[in-house]
Structure formats: structure tokens, C-alpha cells
Amino acid sequence: MRALDLRSARKVVVLTGAGVSVASGLRPYRGPGGLWTEQPELAARMTAGAAPDDLWRLFGPLRGELARAEPNAAHRALAALEARVPLTVITQNIDGLHQRAGSQSVVELHGALGRSRCVACDRVTEDLVPHATAPRCECGGALRPDVVLFEEPLPVDAEHAAKRALRDCDLFLAIGTSGTVSPASNFVRSAAYEGAHTVYVNLTPMDPPNPAFRQTVLGRAEEVLPALLGVE
């Protein structure tokens, strides 16, 4: 595979989705073998207003899977590239594997499963315990996973950080994501407007195709990304 020419890259932005973490043992949400594909009732229950106890019955087991997961070659390739050129990862994932691989500039659009947030006082704490029921905050309020549920807005700080990163970027990659869910679906258009070279990397072609992407690379992220970025 021919590597991207990164010699003149001044600012790289990478959008990542669940496909990046499949090789780490974490299931995607959509598509073959996807969590929501096989258990659509889960998606229906991951909605705004869900009771904290119900959320822990869903996310507690996922924390157990996360505790066993390790960054794979795709995560490591992005961390290695960040050491060479200014790079921001905007991730839809909640697994924290980019940071564990060494990435420093990471925007978590959908929160992080390794944190808990109080529904009463909004206090956020690092927490990887696979709770079966809602633990309590120091204030007495119930804790819930610090992730964005369906029908909830994105964290304002994360959305603003993503938009700032896209300004003046000259290379944009979407990796392991369909890129069809708003606002992430708008990111490639913003990058293209800035004149960036835009690359779609996924196991399957985008359907329908997005004309804002100038290049498509098909394959598993952990296999194609090290060669594509020249960090093998």
C-alpha cells in the first residue's frame, strides 16, 4: 500500500469509530456482529432519561470487556504519527484506547466508559468498576456512566474542540466509522471546505458514497493504517 505523503502536513484530524477497536476485542455497534445489530433492544434502552440502575445493567458488562482490551496497531499508528505532525483524534468511541496507546490530543465526542458522572451534581470521577447497580456520589446522588446516550446532546466542550481542530486542517481521515451520523457526518465537509485531503478508511465502502471524501482505503484499520501512515 502506498503511504500518504505527510511531508507537508501541517494539521491532521482523524475521526475514529468502533471499527478501530474491533481488533482490541471490542464489538462494533452496527454491521455484522454489531451489538445493536444483534440486540436492537439495547439501543432502545440507551436513551436519555434512562434510570441509572438500568444503564449499569447495560454498561457494567461492557466495562468488564474494556478492562481486558488493549490498544491495537491502529491506535498505536495514530499515536506514532502524532509524535511527528500536529494531530487531533476526534473519537466516537468510549473505550479510552487512544489515550492508552499514547495519543495526547483526543476529543471524546461520546464521553468515556471509564468515567462515572453524578446525575445530581454532575461530578465526574474515574471509575472502571463494572457496577451492577448505581453507586452513590459523595453528595448522595446516583452515578451513571459518563457517556452520551441517544437523544442527549454532545458535550459542548467536545463539540467545540472538534470544530476548532477542523479549522485549517490539511488532512482528514475517517477510520472505522460509517461517518453518516450527525454531527460527525458534517466533519468531512468542513475539512473539505478547508481544502484538506480527505480519506475514508473502513472495512466496507460508504453507502451511499460521500463525495466529500477524495480517497477510499478498504481494509481492517489495524492492518492498513500503519502502512498508510508510514509508521510500520
N, C-alpha and C positions, 0 to 999 in steps of 0.2 A: 504494500500500500504506500502511495506517495504521501509524504508528510506535508502538512500545511507549512507555507512559508511564513514563519513568525519573526523574521529578522527585523521587519519594520513595524511590528505590532506595538502600539503604544498603550492600548487599553483593551483587555479581553473580558468579555462577560459570558458566563456559562450558566444556562438554565438546566437543572437536572431534575429527573423524575424517578419513579420507582424502579425503572429498568436498570438504573445504575447500581442498585443494591441487591439485585436478584442473586448475583454470584456470591454475595455475602450470606446467603441463606434466608433472605427476607423476601416474602412473596409480594408480587405486584398487586395492585388493586383491581386493575382491569385486564382484559385479554385472557388468553389460555392460562389456566391455573390461578387466575386472579382471585383475591379474597372476596371481592364484591361480585365477581362473575359466578363463583361457586356458591356464595352465601349472600344473595342480594338483600336479605333481610337485615344484614349487618349495616349496610349503607343507610337503610331506612331508619335505623336506630341511632346513628351517629349524627344527630341533628341538634340544632340549638334548642336549649331548654330541657335536654335530657337530664334525668336525675343522676347525680354523681355516682351513686351505687351502680346504676345501670352502665355508666361509662366504664367503671372499673371492671365490670364483668366482661366488657369487650376489650379494653386496652390492657388489663392486667396480664393476660396470656401473651399479648404482643410484647410486653416488657420482658417477659421471660425469653422470647426469641431474640430480642435485641441484646440481651445480656450475653448471648452466645455468639453474636455476629461480630465479624472483624472486617475492617476495610479491605476492599479488593483492589485489583490492579487499576481499575478506572478511578477510584478515589485517590490512589497514590499518584497516578499520572497527573491529575489536576493539581495536587499539592506540589509536585515537582515542577510543573510549569509555572506556578505562582512564584517560585523561587527565582525564575528567570525574567518574567514580564509581569506588569501590573495586571492582576486578575481578580475578579469577583465571582464567586459562585452564588447564584440565586437558586435555592433548592426548594422543591415542593415536598421533599422528604422530611420525616420527623425523627430520623434514626441517629443523627449526630455523627455519622460515619465520616463525613468530610473533615470535620474538626479532628477526629481521632486519627485521620490519615496525615494531618499536618496543615490543612488549609487554614489560613488565618482570616481571610475576608469572606465570610459566609453570611448570606441573608436567608433566614429561615421563614419562608412565606407562610407556612402552615404550623409554626410552633415546633415544639420538641417533646417527644415522648419521655425523655429523661428529666423532665421538669414537672412539677405539680403547681397548681395555682388555686388559691383560695377563692371560693365563689362569693365570700362576704367582703374581704378586704383587698383582694387582688394580689396578695403577697405571693411571690414566686420562689420556689425552692428547688434545688437539685434533688432528684429523687428517682431511683431506679428500682424501688421495691415493687414487685408485681402484686399490688393490693387486690384483694378480692372484694372489699367494700371500702367506702370512702373514709380515709383517715381524717383527723381533725387538725386544723391550723391552731396556732397559739391563741388566736382570737376566738376560737370555738367554732368557726365556720368550716364547712366541708371542703376538702381538697378534691380537685378534678385534674385529669391530665392537661397539661398546658399545650393543647393542640387546637387547631381551628376545625370546628365541626361544620357540617352542611348548614347553610343559611346563616352562618356567622360571618362578620366582616373580617378581612385580613387585618393583622396588627398594623396600625397606622405607621409605626416606625419602620417596619419591614417593607411596606409598600413604598414609602418614600425613599428608603435606601435603595430599593431595586430601581426606581426611576432615576435616581442620581447616578447609579452605576451605568445605566444605559446611555447617559449623555456622553457624546463624543467617543463612544466605543468604536473600534475599527474591526473587531472580530467578535462575532456572536455565534455560540454553539448551543443547540438544544439537544440534550443527551438523555436517552431513556425515558422520554416523555412524549405523549401524543401532541402536546402543545396546543390542544384545542379548547382548554378550559380557561375562561377569563379569570383574572387579568393576564395570566401567563401567555395566553394566545395573542395578546397585544404586544408582547415584548419584542418579537421578531420584527414586527412592523416598525416599532420605534427604532430598533437597531438599523434596519434597512434605510429608514429616513435619515439617519445619521451618516449613511454611506458605508456602513460596516459590511464586510463579507459575512454572509450568514450560512451556517452549516447545520443540517439536520442529521443526527446520528441516532439510529434506533434499529431494533430488530426487524421491524416491518415498515413499509412505506407509509407516509402520511395519507390518510383517506378522510376527506378529499385533500389533494395537494394544496399547499400554501405557496403561492407564487413569490412570497417574500423571501423564501429560502432559495439561495443561489446554488447550493450544493447539497447532495444527499449521500450519506455513507450508511450502508446497511450492514448490520452485524451486532454481535454482543459487545456492549460497552467495554467490558474488561479485556476483550480481545483486540478491538480495533483502536481504542483510544491511545494506548501507549505509542503505537506506530504513527497514528495520525498527528499526534502532538510532538513526535520526535523525542520521546523521553524513555525509550526502551532501555 
